[in-house]
Amino acid sequence: MKLNYTKIGDYLLPNLALPEQGNCFFGKYGRLRLAYLKNHKRVQYVNLLTSCKLNEHLAEIDEQVNKMIDLLMKQTAKNQGITEQLKAKNQMAWVGAMNNIKTCAEEIILKEIIYN
């Protein structure tokens, strides 16, 4: 393999570039995972980045977390008896209960998946 070099000051530095990666879109949880990897799991971050798997990993985490939060919210709402009838009868109570459930589900998922 032939490398080209660029002279910067007194040093010759190799011209290295990562191959083009496909467009992967990720949301809130992918960004949280990215920040965690950069700040706390530096070796894993660099390995994913240099193997061109970082965007794919973040998109998978984001999708997985969104599915798990939806599932946890549905199960918890069912267990607590929060139904569409409550929504029709007392919307504020329903919104408060669902926000509480979502916060609890996010806390569980963040600990288990994002910050692990």
Summary of the structure (lengths in Angstrom):
residues: 116
radius of gyration: 21.9
end to end distance: 37.8
largest distance: 75.6
contacts: 273
relative contact order: 0.12
helix: 68%
strand: 7%
